[in-house]
Amino acid sequence: MPWCEPCAKYFVPTALTTTGCCPKCGALIAQFDVNGKIIDSRVTARSLDLKAIARADGEDEKAPWHFKLLVVSLVVYLAWRFVSLFI
């Protein structure tokens, strides 16, 4: 999320100017990842990469096994409820 230090305010990337500056004070806003490292010196709606911000070690995170188990159990349950309508 783009942060303007002089204004002490978060901005939506589409609210920034075309050069990636703050619309109120004109300061250049940097884009940071989760660890606080600067990804790019300019943030615009086109240059904002949410996947790069969310990655901590450079690899895509996979869904945990218990989430997959929950989804499978939900599908089985809903399928059984659908079948039970006709029985």
N, C-alpha and C positions, 0 to 999 in steps of 0.2 A: 504494500500500500504506500503510495507516495506521501511523504511527510515533508512539510515546509517548516524548517526550524525557526525562521524569523516570525512567521505567523502562528506557530505552534498549532498547526491544523493538518489533518489528513485530507487528501484530495482524491477524488475519483480520477483515473487517468484521462477520461474524456473531458474533465473540467479544466485540464491544463492547457496552456497555449500550444500552438503547433510545434514550437521549439522545445517543449518540455519544461517551461518555466511556470512559476506560480502566477495565477491570474491577478492576485492582489498586489504583491510586492515585487514580482518580476525575478525572484531568486531562482536559480537553476536547481531543480529537484533531482536527487539521485535515487536510483532503484536499488533496494537491498534485498538479500535473500534471508532465509530463516536464521542463519548464523551471524548476520550483521555485515556480511561482505558486500561491497558495491558490485553490482552486476553490470550496470551501464550508467554512464554519466547523465544520460537524458532519458526521461520517461515520457512517452507519448502513448496514445491509445494503440498505435500500431506496433510500437517496440516493446510493450508490456507482455512478458511471457510468464503466465501464472504457473506453468509446470516447472520452469526454471527456478522460480521463487520457492515453490513447495519442496523441491528436491534438496535434501540435506547433504548427500554424498555424491550426487551426480547420477544416480540410478533411479529408475522409476520404482516407486513403492508398489508392492502387490497387496491385495486384500488379505487380511489375516484369515487363518483356517476356520476360526469360529464364525466369522461372518459368512463364509461360503457354506458352512454347515447350517446356519440359520436360514439362508436363502433356499437351500435344498429342502430343508424340513418344511418351509413355508409352501414351496411348490407341491410337495407331496400332500400336505394337509389340504390345500385348495383343490387339488385333483381329487382327493377322496371326498371332499364336500360336494364337488360337482357330480361325481358318480353316485353319491348317496341321494341326490335329487331324483334319480330315475329308478332307484331300487325300492 
